Amino acid sequence: MKKVILKKLTTEDIGKRVVYKPKMENEEGIIKSWNDEWVFVVYPGNNDAKKEHWDRYTAAATRPEDLVWAN
């Protein structure tokens, strides 16, 4: 899987799916925004409403080096 690179993010990446992979864990999320240090990701889990309306939910600040693009 290809790593998410903070400096290469564009507005087209908003709403794209990523996978949080700090070590052994894998959690799928959706990019909501970013700043100079963090990528803000909505992690919907099994909540179908969050998957469909991810833009209405609070995002978690996530280190970009812990993210890869989802297939």
MMTF fields as JSON, N, C-alpha, C and O atoms, coordinates in Angstrom:
{
  "mmtfVersion": "1.0.0",
  "mmtfProducer": "UNKNOWN",
  "numBonds": 283,
  "numAtoms": 284,
  "numGroups": 71,
  "numChains": 1,
  "numModels": 1,
  "chainsPerModel": [1],
  "groupsPerChain": [71],
  "chainIdList": ["A"],
  "bondAtomList": [4, 2, 8, 6, 12, 10, 16, 14, 20, 18, 24, 22, 28, 26, 32, 30, 36, 34, 40, 38, 44, 42, 48, 46, 52, 50, 56, 54, 60, 58, 64, 62, 68, 66, 72, 70, 76, 74, 80, 78, 84, 82, 88, 86, 92, 90, 96, 94, 100, 98, 104, 102, 108, 106, 112, 110, 116, 114, 120, 118, 124, 122, 128, 126, 132, 130, 136, 134, 140, 138, 144, 142, 148, 146, 152, 150, 156, 154, 160, 158, 164, 162, 168, 166, 172, 170, 176, 174, 180, 178, 184, 182, 188, 186, 192, 190, 196, 194, 200, 198, 204, 202, 208, 206, 212, 210, 216, 214, 220, 218, 224, 222, 228, 226, 232, 230, 236, 234, 240, 238, 244, 242, 248, 246, 252, 250, 256, 254, 260, 258, 264, 262, 268, 266, 272, 270, 276, 274, 280, 278],
  "bondOrderList": [1, 1, 1, 1, 1, 1, 1, 1, 1, 1, 1, 1, 1, 1, 1, 1, 1, 1, 1, 1, 1, 1, 1, 1, 1, 1, 1, 1, 1, 1, 1, 1, 1, 1, 1, 1, 1, 1, 1, 1, 1, 1, 1, 1, 1, 1, 1, 1, 1, 1, 1, 1, 1, 1, 1, 1, 1, 1, 1, 1, 1, 1, 1, 1, 1, 1, 1, 1, 1, 1],
  "groupList": [{"groupName": "MET", "atomNameList": ["N", "CA", "C", "O"], "elementList": ["N", "C", "C", "O"], "formalChargeList": [0, 0, 0, 0], "bondAtomList": [1, 0, 2, 1, 3, 2], "bondOrderList": [1, 1, 2], "singleLetterCode": "M", "chemCompType": "L-PEPTIDE LINKING"}, {"groupName": "LYS", "atomNameList": ["N", "CA", "C", "O"], "elementList": ["N", "C", "C", "O"], "formalChargeList": [0, 0, 0, 0], "bondAtomList": [1, 0, 2, 1, 3, 2], "bondOrderList": [1, 1, 2], "singleLetterCode": "K", "chemCompType": "L-PEPTIDE LINKING"}, {"groupName": "VAL", "atomNameList": ["N", "CA", "C", "O"], "elementList": ["N", "C", "C", "O"], "formalChargeList": [0, 0, 0, 0], "bondAtomList": [1, 0, 2, 1, 3, 2], "bondOrderList": [1, 1, 2], "singleLetterCode": "V", "chemCompType": "L-PEPTIDE LINKING"}, {"groupName": "ILE", "atomNameList": ["N", "CA", "C", "O"], "elementList": ["N", "C", "C", "O"], "formalChargeList": [0, 0, 0, 0], "bondAtomList": [1, 0, 2, 1, 3, 2], "bondOrderList": [1, 1, 2], "singleLetterCode": "I", "chemCompType": "L-PEPTIDE LINKING"}, {"groupName": "LEU", "atomNameList": ["N", "CA", "C", "O"], "elementList": ["N", "C", "C", "O"], "formalChargeList": [0, 0, 0, 0], "bondAtomList": [1, 0, 2, 1, 3, 2], "bondOrderList": [1, 1, 2], "singleLetterCode": "L", "chemCompType": "L-PEPTIDE LINKING"}, {"groupName": "THR", "atomNameList": ["N", "CA", "C", "O"], "elementList": ["N", "C", "C", "O"], "formalChargeList": [0, 0, 0, 0], "bondAtomList": [1, 0, 2, 1, 3, 2], "bondOrderList": [1, 1, 2], "singleLetterCode": "T", "chemCompType": "L-PEPTIDE LINKING"}, {"groupName": "GLU", "atomNameList": ["N", "CA", "C", "O"], "elementList": ["N", "C", "C", "O"], "formalChargeList": [0, 0, 0, 0], "bondAtomList": [1, 0, 2, 1, 3, 2], "bondOrderList": [1, 1, 2], "singleLetterCode": "E", "chemCompType": "L-PEPTIDE LINKING"}, {"groupName": "ASP", "atomNameList": ["N", "CA", "C", "O"], "elementList": ["N", "C", "C", "O"], "formalChargeList": [0, 0, 0, 0], "bondAtomList": [1, 0, 2, 1, 3, 2], "bondOrderList": [1, 1, 2], "singleLetterCode": "D", "chemCompType": "L-PEPTIDE LINKING"}, {"groupName": "GLY", "atomNameList": ["N", "CA", "C", "O"], "elementList": ["N", "C", "C", "O"], "formalChargeList": [0, 0, 0, 0], "bondAtomList": [1, 0, 2, 1, 3, 2], "bondOrderList": [1, 1, 2], "singleLetterCode": "G", "chemCompType": "PEPTIDE LINKING"}, {"groupName": "ARG", "atomNameList": ["N", "CA", "C", "O"], "elementList": ["N", "C", "C", "O"], "formalChargeList": [0, 0, 0, 0], "bondAtomList": [1, 0, 2, 1, 3, 2], "bondOrderList": [1, 1, 2], "singleLetterCode": "R", "chemCompType": "L-PEPTIDE LINKING"}, {"groupName": "TYR", "atomNameList": ["N", "CA", "C", "O"], "elementList": ["N", "C", "C", "O"], "formalChargeList": [0, 0, 0, 0], "bondAtomList": [1, 0, 2, 1, 3, 2], "bondOrderList": [1, 1, 2], "singleLetterCode": "Y", "chemCompType": "L-PEPTIDE LINKING"}, {"groupName": "PRO", "atomNameList": ["N", "CA", "C", "O"], "elementList": ["N", "C", "C", "O"], "formalChargeList": [0, 0, 0, 0], "bondAtomList": [1, 0, 2, 1, 3, 2], "bondOrderList": [1, 1, 2], "singleLetterCode": "P", "chemCompType": "L-PEPTIDE LINKING"}, {"groupName": "ASN", "atomNameList": ["N", "CA", "C", "O"], "elementList": ["N", "C", "C", "O"], "formalChargeList": [0, 0, 0, 0], "bondAtomList": [1, 0, 2, 1, 3, 2], "bondOrderList": [1, 1, 2], "singleLetterCode": "N", "chemCompType": "L-PEPTIDE LINKING"}, {"groupName": "SER", "atomNameList": ["N", "CA", "C", "O"], "elementList": ["N", "C", "C", "O"], "formalChargeList": [0, 0, 0, 0], "bondAtomList": [1, 0, 2, 1, 3, 2], "bondOrderList": [1, 1, 2], "singleLetterCode": "S", "chemCompType": "L-PEPTIDE LINKING"}, {"groupName": "TRP", "atomNameList": ["N", "CA", "C", "O"], "elementList": ["N", "C", "C", "O"], "formalChargeList": [0, 0, 0, 0], "bondAtomList": [1, 0, 2, 1, 3, 2], "bondOrderList": [1, 1, 2], "singleLetterCode": "W", "chemCompType": "L-PEPTIDE LINKING"}, {"groupName": "PHE", "atomNameList": ["N", "CA", "C", "O"], "elementList": ["N", "C", "C", "O"], "formalChargeList": [0, 0, 0, 0], "bondAtomList": [1, 0, 2, 1, 3, 2], "bondOrderList": [1, 1, 2], "singleLetterCode": "F", "chemCompType": "L-PEPTIDE LINKING"}, {"groupName": "ALA", "atomNameList": ["N", "CA", "C", "O"], "elementList": ["N", "C", "C", "O"], "formalChargeList": [0, 0, 0, 0], "bondAtomList": [1, 0, 2, 1, 3, 2], "bondOrderList": [1, 1, 2], "singleLetterCode": "A", "chemCompType": "L-PEPTIDE LINKING"}, {"groupName": "HIS", "atomNameList": ["N", "CA", "C", "O"], "elementList": ["N", "C", "C", "O"], "formalChargeList": [0, 0, 0, 0], "bondAtomList": [1, 0, 2, 1, 3, 2], "bondOrderList": [1, 1, 2], "singleLetterCode": "H", "chemCompType": "L-PEPTIDE LINKING"}],
  "groupTypeList": [0, 1, 1, 2, 3, 4, 1, 1, 4, 5, 5, 6, 7, 3, 8, 1, 9, 2, 2, 10, 1, 11, 1, 0, 6, 12, 6, 6, 8, 3, 3, 1, 13, 14, 12, 7, 6, 14, 2, 15, 2, 2, 10, 11, 8, 12, 12, 7, 16, 1, 1, 6, 17, 14, 7, 9, 10, 5, 16, 16, 16, 5, 9, 11, 6, 7, 4, 2, 14, 16, 12],
  "groupIdList": [1, 2, 3, 4, 5, 6, 7, 8, 9, 10, 11, 12, 13, 14, 15, 16, 17, 18, 19, 20, 21, 22, 23, 24, 25, 26, 27, 28, 29, 30, 31, 32, 33, 34, 35, 36, 37, 38, 39, 40, 41, 42, 43, 44, 45, 46, 47, 48, 49, 50, 51, 52, 53, 54, 55, 56, 57, 58, 59, 60, 61, 62, 63, 64, 65, 66, 67, 68, 69, 70, 71],
  "secStructList": [7, 7, 5, 7, 7, 4, 4, 4, 7, 7, 4, 4, 4, 6, 6, 7, 3, 3, 3, 3, 7, 1, 1, 1, 7, 7, 3, 3, 3, 3, 3, 3, 3, 3, 7, 1, 1, 7, 3, 3, 3, 3, 7, 7, 6, 6, 7, 2, 2, 2, 2, 2, 1, 4, 4, 4, 1, 7, 7, 3, 3, 3, 7, 4, 4, 4, 3, 3, 3, 7, 7],
  "xCoordList": [0.835, 0.0, 0.874, 1.956, 0.399, 1.145, 0.909, -0.234, 1.99, 1.888, 1.267, 1.411, 0.58, 0.038, 1.166, 1.809, 1.407, 2.468, 1.801, 1.14, 1.985, 1.311, 1.506, 0.545, 2.713, 3.009, 2.369, 2.266, 1.94, 1.348, -0.182, -0.807, -0.793, -2.25, -2.823, -2.274, -3.935, -4.634, -6.109, -6.544, -6.866, -8.291, -9.013, -10.077, -8.458, -9.054, -8.972, -9.689, -8.108, -7.949, -8.983, -9.124, -9.702, -10.756, -11.835, -12.324, -12.197, -13.198, -12.619, -13.355, -11.315, -10.696, -10.445, -10.27, -10.432, -10.272, -8.803, -7.997, -8.485, -7.131, -7.224, -8.302, -6.068, -5.995, -4.964, -3.831, -5.368, -4.487, -3.706, -4.3, -2.381, -1.528, -0.313, 0.803, -0.5, 0.664, 1.595, 2.815, 1.042, 1.839, 1.036, 0.999, 0.396, -0.37, -1.826, -2.501, -2.306, -3.705, -3.957, -3.052, -5.189, -5.645, -7.027, -7.934, -7.194, -8.513, -8.734, -7.932, -9.831, -10.122, -10.78, -11.602, -10.412, -10.985, -11.106, -10.766, -11.601, -11.839, -11.22, -11.493, -10.396, -9.736, -10.769, -11.565, -10.74, -11.632, -10.864, -11.361, -9.649, -8.816, -7.408, -7.111, -6.546, -5.186, -4.638, -5.191, -3.519, -2.768, -1.293, -0.976, -0.397, 1.031, 1.586, 2.692, 0.838, 1.355, 0.472, 0.989, -0.843, -1.789, -2.71, -2.993, -3.167, -4.262, -5.466, -5.368, -6.592, -7.801, -8.678, -9.133, -8.898, -9.552, -10.788, -10.74, -11.884, -13.094, -12.972, -12.809, -13.053, -12.995, -14.397, -14.843, -15.109, -16.505, -16.735, -17.826, -15.747, -15.968, -17.136, -17.191, -18.071, -19.248, -20.457, -21.562, -20.265, -21.365, -21.644, -20.925, -22.698, -23.02, -23.338, -23.043, -23.941, -24.246, -22.958, -22.895, -21.924, -20.644, -20.0, -19.36, -20.161, -19.582, -20.245, -19.584, -21.543, -22.288, -22.184, -22.124, -22.163, -22.155, -20.911, -21.004, -19.759, -18.509, -18.206, -17.575, -18.636, -18.312, -19.043, -18.733, -19.996, -20.743, -20.154, -20.647, -19.112, -18.563, -17.198, -16.48, -16.867, -15.569, -14.475, -14.627, -13.38, -12.242, -11.157, -11.033, -10.388, -9.277, -7.975, -7.706, -7.174, -5.848, -4.987, -4.848, -4.414, -3.649, -2.315, -2.247, -1.259, 0.058, 0.065, -0.311, 0.488, 0.457, 1.309, 0.989, 2.379, 3.242, 2.562, 3.061, 1.424, 0.659, -0.476, -1.286, -0.54, -1.618, -1.099, -0.032, -1.88, -1.646, -2.966, -4.031, -2.901, -4.113, -4.809, -4.154, -6.118, -6.898, -7.002, -6.936, -7.16, -7.317, -8.667, -8.971],
  "yCoordList": [-1.19, 0.0, 1.246, 1.267, 2.251, 3.495, 4.436, 4.664, 4.979, 5.893, 7.232, 7.686, 7.84, 9.184, 10.174, 10.096, 11.09, 12.095, 13.453, 13.949, 14.043, 15.284, 16.386, 17.06, 16.571, 17.657, 17.457, 18.404, 16.231, 15.95, 15.939, 15.73, 16.16, 16.172, 17.383, 18.483, 17.157, 18.239, 18.182, 17.234, 19.176, 19.19, 17.976, 17.591, 17.385, 16.185, 14.974, 13.993, 15.034, 13.923, 13.938, 12.949, 15.042, 15.11, 14.096, 14.083, 13.25, 12.217, 10.885, 9.906, 10.829, 9.562, 8.687, 9.171, 7.385, 6.413, 6.121, 6.0, 6.015, 5.695, 4.591, 4.283, 4.001, 2.992, 3.44, 3.774, 3.445, 3.773, 2.514, 1.497, 2.568, 1.408, 1.794, 1.811, 2.107, 2.482, 1.303, 1.468, 0.131, -1.082, -2.267, -2.565, -2.945, -4.143, -3.826, -4.624, -2.67, -2.315, -1.892, -1.434, -2.054, -1.525, -0.953, -1.666, 0.317, 0.934, 1.846, 2.737, 1.611, 2.404, 3.719, 3.767, 4.786, 6.101, 6.896, 6.424, 8.127, 9.01, 10.375, 10.96, 10.877, 12.17, 13.287, 13.39, 14.124, 15.285, 16.577, 17.465, 16.68, 17.869, 17.572, 16.45, 18.587, 18.467, 19.846, 20.851, 19.875, 21.113, 20.79, 19.793, 21.598, 21.379, 20.163, 19.716, 19.621, 18.526, 17.271, 16.157, 17.439, 16.343, 16.168, 17.113, 14.931, 14.645, 14.337, 13.515, 14.979, 14.774, 13.75, 13.962, 12.634, 11.475, 11.099, 11.053, 10.832, 10.3, 8.781, 8.203, 8.139, 6.678, 6.159, 6.185, 5.685, 5.299, 3.957, 3.722, 3.072, 1.754, 1.066, 1.009, 0.543, -0.141, 0.771, 0.302, 2.062, 3.024, 3.437, 4.254, 2.86, 3.146, 4.615, 5.139, 5.291, 6.719, 7.522, 8.454, 7.154, 7.849, 7.587, 8.475, 6.391, 6.07, 6.889, 7.346, 7.069, 7.791, 9.304, 10.028, 9.78, 11.229, 11.628, 12.374, 11.129, 11.334, 12.81, 13.157, 13.677, 15.103, 15.802, 16.95, 15.134, 15.709, 15.329, 15.777, 14.512, 13.987, 14.591, 15.06, 14.564, 15.056, 14.096, 12.877, 14.66, 13.859, 13.814, 14.72, 12.748, 12.576, 13.023, 12.695, 13.77, 14.161, 12.901, 12.186, 12.641, 11.416, 11.767, 12.595, 11.133, 11.368, 10.814, 9.661, 11.617, 11.148, 9.903, 9.085, 9.75, 8.576, 7.279, 6.191, 7.387, 6.207, 5.877, 4.992, 6.579, 6.378, 5.854, 6.245, 4.962, 4.523, 4.645, 4.65, 4.745, 4.831, 3.49, 2.456, 3.485, 2.254, 1.824, 2.651, 0.549, 0.024, 0.332, -0.032],
  "zCoordList": [0.0, 0.0, 0.0, 0.587, -0.649, -0.817, 0.367, 0.764, 0.928, 2.067, 1.66, 0.525, 2.608, 2.416, 2.7, 3.747, 1.788, 1.959, 2.12, 1.208, 3.29, 3.662, 2.621, 2.248, 2.158, 1.221, -0.148, -0.928, -0.446, -1.747, -1.723, -2.763, -0.559, -0.479, -1.209, -1.146, -1.899, -2.599, -2.21, -1.556, -2.604, -2.281, -2.886, -2.402, -3.915, -4.513, -3.583, -3.782, -2.574, -1.643, -0.518, 0.202, -0.36, 0.653, 0.276, -0.854, 1.237, 0.992, 0.549, 0.424, 0.31, -0.083, 1.13, 2.249, 0.877, 1.954, 2.208, 1.285, 3.488, 3.929, 4.979, 5.486, 5.292, 6.34, 7.361, 7.013, 8.625, 9.742, 10.085, 10.443, 9.981, 10.2, 11.036, 10.515, 12.327, 13.121, 13.385, 13.382, 13.611, 13.819, 13.351, 12.157, 14.272, 13.941, 13.603, 12.953, 14.039, 13.825, 12.382, 11.685, 11.957, 10.67, 10.898, 11.325, 10.619, 10.745, 9.551, 9.273, 8.853, 7.669, 8.055, 8.97, 7.353, 7.6, 6.32, 5.235, 6.47, 5.33, 5.634, 6.682, 4.73, 4.945, 4.909, 3.976, 5.95, 6.011, 5.74, 5.048, 6.287, 6.075, 6.585, 6.996, 6.555, 7.076, 7.331, 6.886, 8.07, 8.271, 8.058, 7.409, 8.579, 8.349, 9.068, 8.761, 10.018, 10.837, 10.836, 10.912, 10.752, 10.943, 9.742, 9.006, 9.567, 8.643, 9.522, 10.433, 9.263, 10.065, 9.352, 8.228, 10.042, 9.438, 10.251, 11.481, 9.565, 10.19, 10.132, 9.058, 11.304, 11.395, 11.667, 12.814, 10.641, 10.817, 11.498, 12.018, 11.511, 12.09, 11.4, 10.171, 12.187, 11.628, 11.522, 11.248, 11.734, 11.702, 10.255, 9.681, 9.679, 8.276, 8.028, 6.953, 9.017, 8.864, 8.709, 7.908, 9.486, 9.359, 8.007, 7.443, 7.487, 6.18, 5.084, 4.151, 5.2, 4.174, 4.328, 3.335, 5.568, 5.842, 6.64, 7.614, 6.224, 6.945, 7.172, 8.17, 6.277, 6.369, 7.519, 7.834, 8.142, 9.269, 10.627, 11.662, 10.629, 11.876, 12.192, 11.309, 13.477, 13.947, 13.499, 13.579, 13.031, 12.568, 13.643, 14.467, 13.612, 14.548, 13.894, 12.738, 14.638, 14.16, 14.104, 15.096, 12.934, 12.714, 12.078, 11.17, 12.56, 11.96, 10.541, 10.33, 9.56, 8.168, 7.942, 7.08, 8.698, 8.515, 8.951, 8.664, 9.644, 10.053, 9.085, 9.361, 7.957, 6.991, 5.66, 5.186, 5.077, 3.699, 2.956, 3.573, 1.64, 0.838, 0.825, 0.688, 0.964, 0.881, -0.577, -1.486, -0.783, -2.156, -2.703, -3.839]
}
